[in-house]
Amino acid sequence: MPGRREDGQLIEELGVIETTESDQILRWDGDVVYIEQDIYHNGQLVHRKYRRRVTDDVAHALLKQLGHVH
């Protein structure tokens, strides 16, 4: 399944442009809500299926939509 690539950002201390690719599917491991991302430096894959947590605000909004928080 093709992922969605996000615009690159320069990481000056590493001297690379970092881009990410994700299927944008929210996942929950029983503790945290996250999305999986592939991380690229200058177009080269450096980390596959990196778990990036969603922010607390996003997690609370999701719980509210699901009816778990009032």
C-alpha positions in Angstrom: 0.0 0.0 0.0 1.6 3.3 -1.0 2.2 5.7 1.8 1.8 9.5 2.0 5.1 11.3 1.8 5.5 14.5 3.8 7.6 17.5 2.8 11.2 17.3 3.8 12.8 19.4 6.5 16.4 20.2 6.9 18.1 18.8 10.0 21.1 21.1 10.2 23.0 19.2 12.9 23.0 16.1 10.7 23.3 17.9 7.4 20.3 15.9 5.9 16.9 16.6 4.6 14.4 14.3 6.5 11.2 13.1 4.9 8.6 10.7 6.2 6.2 8.4 4.6 3.1 7.0 6.3 -0.2 5.2 5.6 -1.7 7.7 8.1 -3.5 4.9 10.0 -3.9 5.4 13.7 -2.9 2.5 15.8 -3.2 1.7 19.5 -1.0 -0.7 21.4 -3.1 -0.7 24.5 -1.1 2.2 26.0 -0.5 4.8 23.3 -2.0 6.0 20.0 0.5 6.3 17.2 1.1 6.2 13.5 3.9 4.2 11.8 6.3 6.2 9.6 9.2 5.4 7.4 12.0 8.0 7.9 14.3 9.0 5.1 17.5 11.1 5.2 18.4 12.5 1.8 16.1 9.9 0.2 17.7 6.9 1.9 15.5 4.9 4.3 17.0 5.1 7.8 14.1 3.8 10.0 11.2 1.6 9.0 7.9 1.6 10.8 9.0 4.2 13.4 6.2 4.7 15.9 5.3 8.4 16.2 2.9 9.1 19.0 0.0 11.4 18.4 -0.2 14.4 20.7 -2.2 14.3 23.9 -4.7 16.7 22.4 -5.4 14.4 19.4 -5.7 11.4 21.7 -8.2 13.2 24.0 -10.2 14.3 21.0 -10.3 10.7 19.7 -11.5 9.4 23.0 -14.1 12.1 23.2 -15.4 11.1 19.8 -15.5 7.5 20.8 -17.6 8.5 23.9 -15.0 7.6 26.5 -14.4 11.1 27.9 -17.0 13.7 28.7 
